[in-house]
Amino acid sequence: MSLAAAPHGFLSPTGVEIAFLLVGLVTFGAALVTVTTRQLVHAALWLVVTLGGLAVEYLLLTAEFIAWVQVLIYVGSVVVLLLFGLMLTKAPIGRSPDADSGNRWIALAVAVAAAGALVWVVVDAFRTTWIDLAGPAAGTTRVTGESLFQNWVLPFEALSVLLLAALVGAIVLSRKAKADTASGTTDTASGSPATPLTVPGEKEGAC
């Protein structure tokens, strides 16, 4: 049996697989820094690195359309919105001890359990699936659209409802904050200016 006809195994990785592993390690490290740092601005910037690393992973898996959607929506919209929110709320640039929660170990346990469940579901679902990285592109717009609206239309619609609920909630919270600010401004404007008290019979400006 020739070398070209030999079956591919995990002990003979290709350059694309090595690059995928290295980018995955960098992305995982950036995600850890994002959730452990006490500087809000640094957390947002490390989130950019994490989401960018995921986009590179999609490119290495020949899913070009998903990679560009990742860049345009998450890196270009969500993170920019997060940074604007930090700037508008005058978030501190330095360390923020208030940003640390006392439920760190509970959050860690939930994160580990969620990660384990996700890995188990992915491995069980794609146990016998092999992606030919050297073959034709499998992540084009046509292939992705056919798979999304034929096999995953119900989760897609559920996600649309979830995003709509988040948008409505954001509008309600912003209108409430605006109303509170307007009421505070009205109370300040309706208040009469303080005037100095004068003793009856005493002329103004007398020593």
C-alpha positions in Angstrom: 0.0 0.0 0.0 1.4 3.3 -1.0 1.7 6.4 1.2 -1.0 8.3 -0.7 -3.5 5.4 -0.3 -2.8 5.0 3.4 -5.7 5.9 5.6 -5.5 9.2 7.4 -5.1 9.0 11.2 -4.7 11.3 14.2 -1.0 10.5 14.4 -0.3 12.0 11.0 -1.9 15.5 11.2 -1.8 17.9 8.3 -0.7 21.5 8.4 -4.3 22.7 8.5 -5.0 20.5 11.5 -2.0 21.8 13.3 -3.0 25.3 12.6 -6.5 24.5 13.8 -5.1 23.2 17.1 -2.8 26.2 17.6 -5.6 28.7 16.9 -7.9 26.8 19.2 -5.4 27.0 22.0 -5.0 30.8 21.5 -8.8 31.2 21.4 -9.2 29.2 24.5 -6.6 31.2 26.3 -8.3 34.5 25.2 -11.6 33.2 26.5 -10.1 32.4 29.9 -8.6 35.9 30.1 -12.0 37.4 29.1 -13.9 35.8 32.0 -11.1 36.2 34.6 -9.8 39.7 34.1 -11.1 42.5 36.4 -10.7 45.2 33.8 -13.8 45.6 31.8 -12.2 47.2 28.8 -9.5 44.5 28.6 -12.3 41.9 28.9 -14.0 43.4 25.9 -10.8 43.5 23.9 -10.0 39.9 24.7 -13.5 39.0 23.6 -12.6 40.4 20.2 -9.6 38.1 20.1 -11.8 35.1 21.1 -14.4 35.8 18.5 -11.8 36.4 15.8 -10.1 33.1 16.7 -13.5 31.4 16.1 -13.7 33.0 12.7 -10.3 31.7 11.8 -11.4 28.2 12.9 -14.4 28.4 10.6 -12.1 29.4 7.8 -9.9 26.4 8.4 -13.0 24.2 8.3 -13.8 25.6 4.9 -16.9 27.4 6.2 -16.2 30.8 4.7 -19.7 32.1 5.0 -20.0 31.3 8.7 -16.6 32.9 9.3 -17.6 36.2 7.7 -20.9 36.2 9.5 -18.9 35.7 12.7 -16.7 38.7 11.9 -19.5 41.0 10.7 -22.1 40.2 13.4 -20.2 39.4 16.5 -16.9 41.2 16.1 -18.3 44.1 14.1 -21.6 44.6 15.9 -21.9 42.9 19.3 -18.4 43.8 20.5 -18.7 47.4 19.2 -22.0 47.7 21.0 -20.4 46.4 24.1 -17.6 48.9 23.9 -20.1 51.8 23.3 -22.0 50.6 26.4 -18.8 50.7 28.5 -18.0 54.1 27.3 -21.5 55.5 27.8 -21.7 54.1 31.3 -18.2 55.6 32.1 -16.7 52.2 33.0 -13.4 52.5 34.9 -10.3 51.9 32.8 -8.3 50.3 35.6 -9.1 47.3 37.8 -12.7 47.0 39.0 -13.0 44.9 42.2 -16.8 45.3 42.0 -16.8 43.3 38.8 -15.7 40.2 40.6 -18.5 38.0 41.9 -18.5 35.8 45.0 -20.1 33.0 43.1 -17.0 32.2 41.2 -16.9 28.5 42.0 -20.5 28.0 41.2 -20.0 29.7 37.9 -17.0 27.6 37.2 -18.9 24.4 38.0 -21.7 25.4 35.7 -19.3 26.3 33.0 -17.5 23.0 33.2 -20.8 21.1 33.2 -22.0 23.0 30.2 -18.7 22.5 28.3 -18.8 18.7 29.1 -22.3 18.4 27.8 -21.5 20.4 24.7 -18.4 18.2 23.9 -20.4 15.1 24.5 -23.3 16.2 22.2 -20.8 17.2 19.4 -18.8 14.0 19.7 -21.9 11.9 19.7 -23.4 13.7 16.8 -20.3 13.8 14.5 -18.6 10.6 15.6 -18.5 9.2 12.1 -18.3 12.5 10.2 -15.1 13.3 8.4 -14.5 16.7 6.9 -12.3 16.6 3.8 -10.4 19.9 4.2 -8.7 19.4 0.8 -12.0 18.8 -1.0 -14.5 21.3 -2.3 -15.7 24.0 0.0 -18.6 22.8 2.2 -19.4 26.1 3.9 -20.6 28.2 0.9 -23.8 30.3 1.1 -25.9 27.8 -0.9 -24.9 24.7 1.2 -25.3 26.6 4.4 -28.7 27.9 3.5 -29.9 24.5 2.4 -28.8 22.9 5.6 -30.1 25.7 7.8 -33.6 25.9 6.3 -34.1 22.2 5.7 -32.6 20.6 8.8 -32.3 23.4 11.4 -35.3 25.6 10.6 -37.0 25.1 14.1 -33.9 26.1 16.1 -33.3 29.0 13.7 -36.8 30.3 14.4 -36.4 29.8 18.1 -33.2 31.8 18.0 -35.0 34.6 16.1 -37.7 34.8 18.8 -34.9 34.9 21.5 -33.1 37.8 19.8 -36.4 39.6 19.3 -37.2 39.2 23.0 -33.7 40.6 23.9 -34.3 43.5 21.6 -37.7 44.3 23.1 -36.1 44.1 26.6 -33.3 46.5 25.7 -35.8 49.0 24.3 -37.9 48.8 27.5 -34.9 49.2 29.8 -33.6 52.2 27.8 -37.0 53.9 27.8 -37.3 53.4 31.6 -33.9 54.9 32.1 -34.7 57.8 29.9 -38.0 58.4 31.8 -36.2 58.3 35.1 -33.6 60.8 33.8 -36.4 63.1 32.5 -38.3 63.0 35.8 -35.1 63.9 37.7 -34.5 66.8 35.4 -38.1 68.0 35.8 -37.8 67.9 39.6 -34.6 69.9 39.5 -36.0 72.5 37.1 -39.2 72.9 39.1 -37.4 73.6 42.4 -37.0 77.2 43.5 -33.5 78.6 43.9 -32.3 79.0 47.4 -32.4 82.6 48.7 -30.6 83.9 51.7 -32.7 84.5 54.8 -33.0 88.1 56.0 -34.1 89.4 59.3 -37.2 91.5 59.2 -36.4 95.2 59.4 -32.8 94.7 58.3 -31.8 96.2 55.0 -30.2 94.1 52.4 -26.5 94.5 52.2 -26.1 96.0 55.7 -23.1 94.9 57.7 
